[in-house]
Every structure is written in C-alpha cells, then in structure tokens.
Amino acid sequence: MIARAGCGTLFLDEIGELSPSSQAKLLKFLNDNEYSPVGGNEVCKSEARIITATNKNLEEEIAKGNFREDLFYRLNVIHIHVPPLRERVEDIEPLCNYFLKRAREKFGKNITHFSNEAIELIKKQRWQGNVRQLKATVYRMILFSHSNIIDYGTAATAIQMDRTNDTLIESHTYDEALIEFEKLYFINQLQSNKYNLKKTAKSAGISVENLKDKLELLKIE
C-alpha cells in the first residue's frame, strides 16, 4: 500500500486494530520514511503522508497495553473528532440519498427517493454502528422495496431487523411513542398477513372497520 501511495496520501482505517508487529513497522516508516515490501529484504523510501481513523479511544488502548504510546504521538499531529451519527442528524438524509444512488446502480433498482415519513423514522434511530450501519440498513431497504419509493413500511421492516438499532423513544412524548409503536405494530401485522385486511384484523383482534380506521389515522397505505 505504501508503494502504491507514492508521494500521495495513504488512508489507514481502524488503526486501533493493528497488531503489535504492524504497529512497530508503521512507527519505523513514520520515523525513517523507509519500508520493506512483503517477502523481500529491500529497503525502500517513500514520502507518503499518513491519515488514520479509528472508533476506539487510543489513550484507553495505550493504558490497556494494546496500542503503542510512541506510535500514538507520531500519528496524533492533527486530531479531528467526528461526532457519532446520532449527534449529526442533519447528515442522515444526505447520506441516505448518497447510498440510494450507489445502491440503485449496484442492484439495478429504479427507486427514486425516500418518503418523508421514512426519513423521519431513520432520523430517530441511534445508529450505534454509525455510517456503516446506516449504509447496510439503507441497502436492506432498497432490496426490500417493491416500488420506486422507500416508504415508512419498508424502512420500518429493514430497521426492525437490526437489533442494535433502538428508536429514540426518550425523545418522544408518551402519546408520540404510542403512535410510533402502533404504526410499527400494524405494519408488521399487514406484512405477516400479506396485506389481507380480513386476516390482519383477525390477528390483531379487531374488526375490519376498526382496522381501516387505524390505518387511516396512522397514515398507513
């Protein structure tokens, strides 16, 4: 990788996962601008710049003996902290649209956009896995969708499959949380009964007329 970087920039993700031997090699390169290709004894020079990223607290990893302190200080020239995705709610919709564009080309799906209700539901999630988790969930929505739009039901199904993703109920009033639960409940009931209203009403223990009223109230199509 260093050879391919030439005099450019090499980005190393998940730097906190480097093995002790790899940490030693990286430190030597940073100190001397020298490296030896895998399987050879030749010493090569490189002026490549190094940018690294990690989701770990490296100072804690140093205290545990998992990361070299000298390497940390060689890397930590300029430190940029990127807050977790749940603290950057304004970034979620642009990221969803970006992943939609990429997945549309990858999977050959003619999906044009997310509904407003779907975007609002996506924004309410914790996204503990940050951007990677959001990307995987959006891809799942795209694979599940049978129309040219990702609606609330499709988004809810994809999100519910991800057990690490908890809706931010604490940010709701009790009434809002109750509506959110009812919406998810009836969407799941409809999907389980293949959108047959009579079967859905029976499994939910209500009449068909009450079910229709609920679906209209909750804006479930």
C-alpha positions, 0 to 999 in steps of 0.5 A: 500500500505504501508503494502504491501511495507514492508521494500521495496520501495513504488512508489507514482505517481502524488503526486501533486494530493493528497488531503489535508487529504492524504497529512497530513497522508503521512507527519505523516508516513514520520515523525513517520514511523507509519500508520493506515490501512483503517477502523481500529484504529491500529497503525502500523510501517513500514520502507518503503522508499518513491519515488514520481513523479509528472508533476506539479511544487510543489513550484507553488502548495505550493504558490497556497495553494494546496500542503503542504510546510512541506510535500514538504521538507520531500519528496524533499531529492533527486530531479531528473528532467526528461526532457519532451519527446520532449527534449529526442528524442533519447528515442522515438524509444526505447520506441516505440519498448518497447510498440510494444512488450507489445502491440503485446502480449496484442492484439495478433498482429504479427507486427514486427517493425516500418518503418523508415519513421514512426519513423521519423514522431513520432520523430517530434511530441511534445508529450505534454502528454509525455510517456503516450501519446506516449504509447496510440498513439503507441497502436492506431497504432498497432490496426490500422495496417493491416500488420506486419509493422507500416508504415508512413500511419498508424502512420500518421492516429493514430497521426492525431487523437490526437489533442494535438499532433502538428508536429514540423513544426518550425523545418522544412524548408518551402519546408520540411513542404510542403512535410510533409503536402502533404504526410499527405494530400494524405494519408488521401485522399487514406484512405477516398477513400479506396485506389481507385486511380480513386476516390482519384484523383477525390477528390483531383482534379487531374488526375490519372497520376498526382496522381501516380506521387505524390505518387511516389515522396512522397514515398507513397505505 
